[in-house]
Amino acid sequence: MDEKVVVNESMIDFYLSERTKNNTPFFDEVANAEGTVFPHWLKLAKSFDTLGNEQMDYRAREVAQQLKDNGVTYNIYGDPNGKNRPWRLDPVPMVFGEADWEMIEKGLRQRAVLLNHVLKDIYGERKLIRAGLIPFELVYNHQGFLRQMDKIRIPGEHQLIQYSADLARGPDGKMWVLHDRTDAPSGAGYAFENRVAMTRVFPEMIRENHVRKITSYYQTLKNTLVDLAWQNKENPRIVVLSPGPGNETYFEHAYLSSFMGFTLAVGEDLTVSDGYVWLKTIEGLEKVDVIVRRVDDVFCDPLEFRQDSHLGVVGLMEAIREKKVLVINPLGTRILENPGLMAFLPQLCKHILGEDLILPSVATWWCGQQKEKKYVLENIKFLLIRKIYRHNSNRTVYGGDLSESELDDLIADINTRPYLYVGQEMVKFSTTPSYIDGKLEARNAVFRSYIVSDSDKGTYHVMPGGLSRSSPDRGVFIVSNQNGGISKDTWVLGQERRKVETHKKVRVTQQVENILPSRTGENLFWLGRHIERSIYTVRLLRIIIRKFYETDDETNVENDITLVPLLKALTAITGTQPGFFKRKTLQNPEKELISLMNDTKRLGTLSQSLQAFISNGYAVRDRLSLDTWRILESISEEWEHMQSKTSVSDINRNLDNLIIKLMAFHGLNIDNMTREPSWYILNIGRFLESSMQTCAILKNILSAKHDTETEKTLLEFVLMANESLVTYRYRYRSTLEIYGVLSLLLIDELNPKSVVYQIENINYHVESMPTGKERYLNPIRKKLLEITTLVRLCDPQHLATIPEKEKSRVELRDLLGNVMQGLSEASNIINEHYFSHIQSQYSFVTTEIPEV
């Protein structure tokens, strides 16, 4: 550590006094045991003292709000409330001084080089195994050793492209490596978002302390991926393969793909044909050159690995063998995460590099050796016991926490299969300040580093920072996001290293235009449909609730000749039959209204539409601007508030707020989205749903025969539901007549709420799609032409007439029914045309999950 200097500052003094009071036995990142603050913390200590508690409280809230506004989330498996949980960031950073970091950086680079050599040997000549430097049982019994990858290499010296290591400082002040992460290292996106939030909230601290920037890591990764491509080196198509929105770090996948200009894909978006991997887009199949996978290796190809996987691509392994696609990190790199390897790394480093290991691993004993097994069993109550293969079901246990029966079972299993277990020392790693309940408190913390191959320099580049996590409680040593760990930005202090580049390749890394995966297009289509469905439902609900509370107490709802048609129309447009078509429901409508607003399990309700809208928005978040995402988050919050209400009057206020936010989302997309396929697909969905909702409202409210005054009231409500009342008044300047309303909402090409206007816009957006400008009309445009012709040829005056001996406008009802049927058929054709290029690749996949 650096030279020590004495400082007396109140916030830090309180922190140090609390640490002493609690007799903390750990090394502290701020000061030594005597309370002398390390030099690299001096400015920070003064800054925190200057801010004081009140200002720190404010800035802590600002950090949380910044992350919330940016939609930074983390999913927690097994927690019913863990979906899209807000990311937590401590406003106090993890700090490394310049000299300290130089040692860490050098050690990480050495470790990456060493592991790269081991990886090449394991899937190459296996000299290290033959020489006895790595026990063969340690490799061949590890499920991360994929025999299918034998002798397969990617271009260049580095086979390990991305690498992360979890580090902690021990009681002696030295950094120790707790885990190696090589399969699909996560967290780099969160590290960037942490830095963005801290830069916004603490700009002066970052500037005054010369905190080094971390953006060089992402640019190096992008350059390396472009250089490594087997083919299409000038402009390779790079996709990020994600498990999907349900994955714990899906936010990061969407964020990095958008930030780096890569296409975000799930397994269903990709297919293998003619030995190549293809991306299923709305235009057809597009060849993929590089896959950055965030899917675990054994889930990547159900044909050769786990047959129950729906996350990978059938035939991917064959494309890798044929060098038709490059996958980063290569499949099989999980073997390096084997904690048993840690016991052999010091000797391997001497043998391969001729050097001592700079960053030692936490003390590890592999039970596959008799002497080490004996030691583990004798000291099992003081050790962490892990299996050599990391899996959700293989949890790390601390021997001292087990009951006698659990301990006996574990010992029996170790004796039966010793090669599957390691014992590791419980490292009492260092403490660092965390801002908890208005004060600085000491919490144990671990630091995750990020290293990437630098193809320009032939070495490894280490991010000058990373993702730190602190425990929520005192003395907790197993720190992870899943068990409540709080993230910390990691600051490396010191001036940026500027080197003169004598020559540098100029790269053009833009993606091919109009690349929109079919699944993403489908999500955008339904995003558009669900927002319009929600808007129409909210508008009609507000009208109904207002009318409901205007009704005299003496009048039964079932006898209200104005309210009943509105209620039945609500049932019709939401598809929640029988609903208000039942007399019993009309007698007590409040229960049904609350259900239509709040029941998420009932198809067609407002809550179900909002839930689908938010889910589709989350699935395409890489396609949405930051401001648009903030509005979506605001809609989600309003929906959650609405869920807690139990009366119609209480929910009404939420409906007012919802309509404003839904229209804001709509407006931002008009203003922000570039006019390309994602925009066209979203709007095709919007206009399709809007035209169907308009037809449904007209059919269910205006088809029936009513007296003159009732009809005028209903006509006003119909115009309000379609946001056309003001337009009607300026256009006709007369009393409400059904002829004028039908003309305005059916055939007026200047009214954006008319059916003709909306269908014409669907046609325009279909024509604007890459395959839309064909010599002949495609099936979608043919169907739209058929529908618009049907509407244009109608005579509103004739439709408004009720034939003799009839109790309803039969022709109006039949016309609107035919238009709705045509729009439904158009929706099916759109689905077939854009979203269903190929049958499912998982038709053979078993539902049985093999034992791990």
Secondary structure, DSSP 8 states (H G I E B T S, - for coil): ---------HHHHHHHHHHHHTT--S-BSSB-TT--B-GGGHHHHHHHHHHHHHHHHHHHHHHHHHHHHTT-EE--TT-TT-TTEE--EEEEEEEE-HHHHHHHHHHHHHHHHHHHHHHHHHTTT-HHHHTTSS-HHHHHT-TT--GGGTT---SSS-S--EEEEEEEE-TTS-EEEEEEE-SS---HHHHHHHHHHHHHH-HHHHHHTTB---HHHHHHHHHHHHHH-SS-TTS--EEEE---TTSTTHHHHHHHHHHHT-EEE-GGGEEEETTEEEEEETTEEEE--EEEE-S-GGGS-TTTS-TT-SSS-TTHHHHHHTTSSEEES-TTGGGGG-GGGGGGHHHHHHHHHSS--SS-B--EEETTSHHHHHHHHHTGGGEEEEESS--TTS--EEGGGS-HHHHHHHHHHHHHSGGGEEEEE-----EEEEEETTEEEEEEEEEEEEEEEETTTTEEEE-SS-EEEE-SSTT-----TTTT-EEEEEEEBS-------S----------TT--BHHHHHHHHHHHHHHHHHHHHHHHHHHHHHHHHHS-TTS-GGG-TTHHHHHHHHHHHHT--SGGGSHHHHHSHHHHHHHHHH-TTSTTSHHHHHHHHHHHHHHTGGGS-HHHHHHHHHHHHHHHHHHT--SHHHHHHHHHHHHHHHHHHHHHHHHHS-SSHHHHHHHHHHHHHHHHHHHHHHHHHHSB---HHHHHHHHHHHHHHTT-HHHHHHHH-SS--HHHHHIIIII-TT-TTSHHHHHHHHHHHHHHSTTT--SS--HHHHHHHHHHHHHHT--HHHHT---TT-SB-HHHHHHHHHHHHHHHHHHHHHIIIII-SS--TTTT--S-----
